[in-house]
Each structure stands twice: as structure tokens, then as C-alpha cells.
């Protein structure tokens, strides 16, 4: 039986498996928390890379390509490499770590994972943390972009209403129903179904089982035979849902990183207010 019944269990790493590999030259461990959290204690050997305020609200092709090229260089400068197992973590299995995972998958990395339940599970298991840090060595990162991992604004506009696509809004209920505006307009992308990203995790902050997640998504029509497009406000929360669906083995799942900030600010694009 695979880890929690997932089709792609290799996309997660348990604290026990990470402990066995700690210190291996082939391991690149990335702490995505805020700087002050990293400074007060992190898993030994982890480098620090906080993606949280690095956003993009214009996914037209040239702009998006330039942004992703910058992200590739940033990762390269922190030691992320195609020849390593890259493991992202934060306090739980959260959106910061998942966003790092998505960046690497888009850029073509072959062995990238997230620490399930993050630092919370690591410390609960009695494993050590440290305040010591070392300068990371530059990695080898000739990117191999995977267009099927992302969808830009123009392509998304062109597939609205297609029966073989499902748009998945992972924001909170107030955002989805237009009661809160975090862009020029409030509302949702037309036809979007809603499952808040938090429902992917259990009470401890670890991913739920494959059976639980499958029931959650299939219950609203998010099925494996469709192209699934995830969005939130800026591609952070949607990265966690992207990872959940990848764990389940969905063959065609994409993250729209422009998300509502881009769509809601573009007054030429249609919106829907769900009652």
C-alpha cells in the first residue's frame, strides 16, 4: 500500500524518510518560512528561500517567461539542482512549500517533494533543529519548462465553458461569493467550482488520505478525465491544491498563478457572482 494510498506518493516525504537522508550530498532541503522563523530554528542543512512575496499578476507569455526565468536563477543561486532531490518544507504541509514544489515542476525538475506536515511533524518525532546556517553552493539549473503545468490568462479565457475543463477556485467562501474584493472587482471566474485549499489538510496540517481527497473532489465534478485549472488570489493556495491533485494522479492539472489578482483587475474579462 502506498503512502496514504496516493498514486504519486513520491511527491511527499515523511519526516522519517527525511531523517534517513539528512546530510546526503544529493539532498537539497529548502525552508520556505519567513526569515525570522528560519533564524530561530530549522532542520539541519536546510537552506532558506521564502517565495511568499514574489508574485506575478500578468501571465501574458513574454512577461510570464521572464518571471519564470528569474525564478529559475533564484533557485540556482540557492543550490537547487536537477541532479538533487529537492524537498520543500514550512511549519505544516502548506502553500509556501507547495508553491516551491510547483515552481520546480514547471521548470522541469524531476525529483521534487514536500515534507508532509512540515516542521511540526519533524519536531513532534523528536528530531533536531538548529540555528546554524551555511552558504549554499550554486546549483545546476538549465530549465526545461513544462507548459502543461501552468495556464496563462489568454488560454484560460479561451477554454471557458469547455466541458473537458473544470476551473477550481480554492479561495475562501467570502472571496468566491464576491463578499470580499481583493482586486478591482469581486467575484469568481465564470463556471468555477469551489473547494477551499484548507480542505486538503487534516487537523495536524498533513495531507488527508487519497480516499478522503478523492471523495472531496469527485463530489463536485473535479474528475480525472478533465483538465483541472486551479486558482486563488496569487497562485499560492492553488499550488497546494495542485499538489493534492498531483498526489491523486490527476493527469492534467494546472496552476494559474495570475489568479484573481490578474483576472479581477482585468475589466475586459468576464466574472460571475455566485449566490
N, C-alpha and C positions, 0 to 999 in steps of 0.2 A: 504494500500500500504506500503510495507516495505521500509526501508531507502534506497533511490536511486534505488529501485527495485531489490536489491540483494537477492539471495536465502539464503545467510548466513549473514544477516545484523548484527548479534550479534558479529561478529568478529571485528567490528568497534565500537568506542564510540564517540559520538558527544561532543563538549565542554559543551553543555547544560546538557547532562546526567551526564557527569563527575562532573560538579559543584554540582549537586544534591547529589552525593555520596561522595564528598570530606570530609575526616575526619572519614569515616566509618572504623571500625577495619577490616572489610572483604575486604578492598580495598588495593591493593599494586600497587602504581604508580611508574613507572620506567622511569627516564630521561636518554636517551641514547646518549646525545650530548657529545661533548668534555668537559673536566673538567672545563676549563675557562668559557665556556658558562653556565654551571650549576651554577658555583660560582657567576656569575653576575646576576642571576635571574632565578628562576624555579617555577613551580607550587607548592603551599604549600603542604607539606607532601611527596613530591617525593624523592625517593632515587636515587642515581647516579650509573649507570652501563653502561660504554662505551665498547661495543663489537668490535669496529671498527678494531683494530689491532690484534685481536685474530683470527687467520686464520689456516686452515688446507689444505695442498696440497698433502696429502697421504690418500686416502679413503679406503685402504685395511682394512679388517674387524677389526683386532686387534688394529690397530692404530686409526681407527675411533671410536671404542668403548671406548678406553682410553680417547680420546679427549672429547667425549660427557659426559663421567663420570666426567671429570674435569669441564665441563661447568655446569653440574648439581650441583656440590659442590659450584661453584662460585655463582650460583643463590640462593642456600640455604643460603649461608653466607650473602646475601643481603636482606633476608626476603621474597623471593619468595616462595610460598607455594601452595600445592594442594587445600587447603581449602580457598583460596582467589581468588578474581577477579583481575587478573594481567593486567595492562594497560601500554603499552609502548608508549613513545612519543619522538619526536625530534622537530625541527623547523617546518617541514611540515610532510606530511604522507610519510616519506622517508625510505631509505633502512636500516638505523640503527635500527629504531623501528621495521621494518618488519623482520629483522634478529633475533631480540629478540623474536618476535612472533613465528618464525619458530623453533628456539631452543626449546621453551616451548612446541609447538605442537609435535615435535619429541619426547621429553622426557615424553609426556603423560599428560601434564596439560590440564584440562577440560574447564577452563574459562579464556581464554587469548585474549586480544584485542589490537587494535592500536587506538590511538586518531587521528581521521580524521583531516587532515590539521594541526595537531600538535600545538605547542606553538603559531604559527601565528594566528590560529583561536581563541585560548584561549584569547590572548591579544586583538584581534580585538573585541571580545564580551565584553570587559571591565572587565574581571576577573583578580584577583590579582596574582602577582608573589612575591616571597620572596627570600632573601639570607640566611635565617635561615635553618640550617640542623640539623637533629638528627641522632644518630647512629641507624642503622637498627637492628631489632631483627632477630635472625636466624629463618629461616622458616622450614617447614616440607616438605622434598622433596625426598621421596623414588621414584625414577624414574620408569616409565613404558614405555620404548622405543617403538615407533611406526615405525617399519621398512618401512611401506608404505609411509612415509613422505620424505624419502631420497633414493637416489640411489648411489651406490659406483662405482668405476671405472671399476671393472671387470664385474659387472652386466650390466652396461651401454654398455660396449664393446659387450656383448652377445646379446643385443637387437637391434644393428644397422641394419637398413633395414627392421625391422618388421613393417608391415602395421598397426598394432594396437597401435603403439607408434609414438609420434611426439616429436622431440627434438627442444627446443625453445631457441635460442640464444638471450639474452637480452642486449648484449653489444652495443657499438655504431657502426656505419657503418664502420669506419676505422678498427676497431678490427675484425669485422665479415668478411670483404672482404680481410683481410690479409695485409692491408696497414700499420698497426701498429702491432708490435710484443711485447707482454708483457710476453712472455715465451721464451723457446728455439726456438720455431717455431711460425710462424704466420699462421692464417687460422681459420678454424672452424671444429667442429665435423661433420663428413660426414652426409649429409642429413638434417642438421639443417635449420629451417626456422628462419627468423629474425624479431623481433619486439623489439625495444629498450625500456627498462624499463620505461623511462620517459613518454612514451605514455599512461601509466596507470593513470596519474595525469592531472588535469586541470591547468589553468594558476596560480591559487592560491596555488597549492600544495596539493589539496584534491583529493581523488579518483574520477574519472569520474563516470557517471551513469552506471548501469548494461547494458542498451541498447547500450551505446557507446562502452563499453568494449567488449560486445558480438560481435558486428559488426567488431571490430578490429581483434579479434582472429579467429572468424569463417571465415573471409575473406581470411585467409592464411592457412586454414585447421586445425587449432587448435580447435578441436571439443570435445564435452563432451564424445563421445564414445571411445576416445583414452586415453592411458596413456601419460600424458604430463610431459616431463622432462625439467626442467628449468636450465640454467647455464649462468654464466657470466665469470668474472675473478677469483673470490674467494668466490662466494656464497652470496654476499651482495645484488647486484642489482637483482639477480634472486630470492631472498627472497621476494622482493616487488612484482614481477610478480606472484610468488607462492601465495601470499596473495590475489592478484587481482583475480586469478582463483578460489581460495577457496571461495571468496565472491560471485562469479558467480555460485558456486555449482558444480564445476567440481569434479567428484567422485574420480579421480585418478591423482593427481598432485604431483610431487616430486621435491625436490631441490637437485641439485648436487653441494655440497659445495666445492669439489676439483676444479671443473670448469676448465677454460682454463689454469690456472697455473699448475695444475696437468697434464691435458691432453696434453697441448702443450710441457711440459717438458719431457714427456714420448715418446721417439723416436720410441718405439715399437708399438705405437698406430697410426691408420690412421687419416689423416686430409684431408680437402677439401678446395680449394681456390675458392671462388665464384667470378665470374667476375662482 
